[in-house]
Structures are given as structure tokens and as C-alpha cells.
Amino acid sequence: MQACPYDALYIDPNNGTAAKCNYCAHRIEHSYEPACVIVCPTESITSGDLDDPNSKIAQLVATQETTVRKPESGANPNLYYIKASEEMLDPAATERTGSGVWTEQAFGVGHFAKYADARLSEADTPSMIVQLALEKKAKAAAPRDQAIIRDVMSQLSDMSPKAKRVYDAPSKGVLWGWEVSAYIWTKGIASGTYLMAMLAMFAGIIEMTDTLWWTIIVIGLGFLGITGLLLVKDLDRPDRFLYVLLRPNWSSWLVKGAYILGGFGAILSASAAILLFDLDRSLLTYLAIAGIPLSTLTGVYTAWLFQQAKAHSWAQDSLLPLKFLIETVIIGSAVLAIIVLPQPVVLIGSAIVLGAAFVHGKDVVQKPQLVTLS
């Protein structure tokens, strides 16, 4: 949903899954036009085959000056606007008030749509009544009165500095919330702690005893498990998470990330098995050779996932993977310092670092989502 540059996806409250306009596929298959084309009273919507030069829509696009939304996103939209106003295509041209002319989101949309039905809409009803009354009076009034009424309506319109939104794309229940920002933090602890411990071991900085191995592995498995729970909790249909594994789309970093998490978890589990069954400790070193790149990818892959969300600033930040890597190293170093040097100064300093990392992760996730799509 975050990847759509047009805010065209929403959560269907009936089945809890993402949905969008399917161009009335059930009608198109039987040579009927989409419902929106049929019901439009002014015939302002035209549909057809853009690849057919003889079709009406192809001729309109060829002969009229048209515009599209967010061409820079690279999504190649096939929805063209003729003589569209700035307010129609630029979301920043209207004020974000949380309510529209005939809509109200304050009581819940998306995840929370089920609560909205129990509340009455609080749209701008008085203004709408005044407008309708003036329009009706103008039709029946004398020419002189009609001119006065139109002048009043014009002045009322001029008093509004920006156009009023009729409808807005849902925000609450659609945006990523605390679960995603927390998952970045827990994932950073799991991967960063193991990564820094293994690098310190190979550099000869620390000696890995069985106690230290168990501490690193338990922290890794524990926070990796929390990471998985947070990922599933963010879904309206947790059972759909199985689709990522059983019906993978390998072009998505969501799928790649799931298998990276699984691979890193397997390394941690195998390390625990070696300790549990008292096997040759040199096997832990061999596992670490595979564990270092897997733990690094575990900490960084979310950056590539975010960059696939072309609707937001993540896609334009080429340094995002490096930032995630640095944050993983910082988080891992803070946790490892607590384990190896459990002194008051180290505990306080590491706690501050971990707290700052959590707040920063929250900003990284939420702030780009609050920027108006244009």
C-alpha cells in the first residue's frame, strides 16, 4: 500500500485486505464499460483501449492537452486528465483539515472503518445548507435578486483561501504505525548484537565463552521472534503472511526480507543446537562466516523495502541502506557494551543510545508518510 504513488489502495473493512479499483474487470470481460463511465451524468469519464488509435480515448489523448499525476514516480499511469485544475492534481493546493465537503475521517477509516459506522458524520453541513438554499432561491428570484445572491455567493467563495476537499485518501488505519518502527528497532538489536559480537570475535577484541555465546544467541532469537510478531500484528489478516512464503513475488523486498530473517534465524538456531548438544565449538565459527552477511542483510533490507515505496521520500534517498547499516552497528554496539561491560556509565550511555535509536526509527517510518503526495 505504501508503494502506490496515488493513494489508490485502501483496506477493505469487510475482509481486512488491501483493495483498489479493478476497472470493473467483471464488466470489461463482457464488453461493458466500467460503472463510473455509465453513471457519470456529464459523460466526463472516457474509457477504452489506448493502444487502439481508432478508439475515442486514444484520439482524445492524441488531440487534447492532457496531464497525469506523479509522472516522475515511474509508474506510467494510464489515467489522463483533460483541462484538470491544480486543485484536482496537486494535493497541496487544498488545506488538510481532516474533513471534506461531504466526508469525515475523524471516526475511523482503514483498520478502524468498523468504528466509523457507529458515529454520525460531522461534515460541513451548515455551509452546505446555506449554499443549497442560496442556489434554490436564485432560481426562483427576480433578476435583480438573482444578481445580489450570486454576488453574495461569490464573496463567500472568495473568503475561502483554498479549495475545500470533497474526499481525501484515508490516513488513519492505512499508514504504518508503531509496529513497523518498533520492528526496525527490535530487528536492529537482534542483527546488530550478533554482527558486532562476531566482528569483535574475529578481530580478537573479545573471547567468546559459552556464557557469552548463549547471551548473544538468546538476545538474537528473542528479539527476532518479537520482530516477527510485530510484522504479523501490523496485518489486518495475519494469515496472509503465509502468502509471502508460499506464493512469493521475488521482485518484492518484503519476500526477500522474510527469507533473510528466516536464514538469520536458522543460523542462530543452529548455533544454539551446537551449544545445547555440546558439539565442536569450531562449528560456531563456521556458522559465523555465514551469519555475518545474513545479520547485515537483516539489518539493512528494510531500506530497500522502503525504497520500493515510490510514493514517499524513501525512494529518493539513495543513502538509506547505508543509514540502516550504521544504525544497526550503533544499536548492536550499545547492546554488546551492556553485555561485556555492565558498568553504570556504560548502562546509562547504552540506554540513551537505544532510546535515541527507537525515536529515530519512529521518525524514519512516520514522517515521510505525513508528507502530502503530489
Secondary structure, DSSP 8 states (H G I E B T S, - for coil): -TT-TT---EE-TTT-SEE---TTHHHHTTT---HHHHH-TT-------TT-TTSHHHHHHHHS-EE-S-GGGS------EES--HHHH-GGGB---SB-SS-B-TT--GGGHHHHTTS-----HHHHHHHHHHHHHHHHS-HHHHHHHHHHHHHHHHT-SSB--S-----TTTS--HHHHHHHHHHHHHHHHHHHHHHHHHTTSS---HHHHHHHHHHHHHHHHHHHHHHHHT-SSGGGHHHHHHS--TT-HHHHHHHHHHHHHHHHHHHHHHHHTT--THHHHHHHHHHHHHHHHHHHHHHHHHHT-TTSGGGG-TTHHHHHHHHHHHHHHHHHHHHH---HHHHHHHHHHHHHHHHHHHHHHHGGGGS---
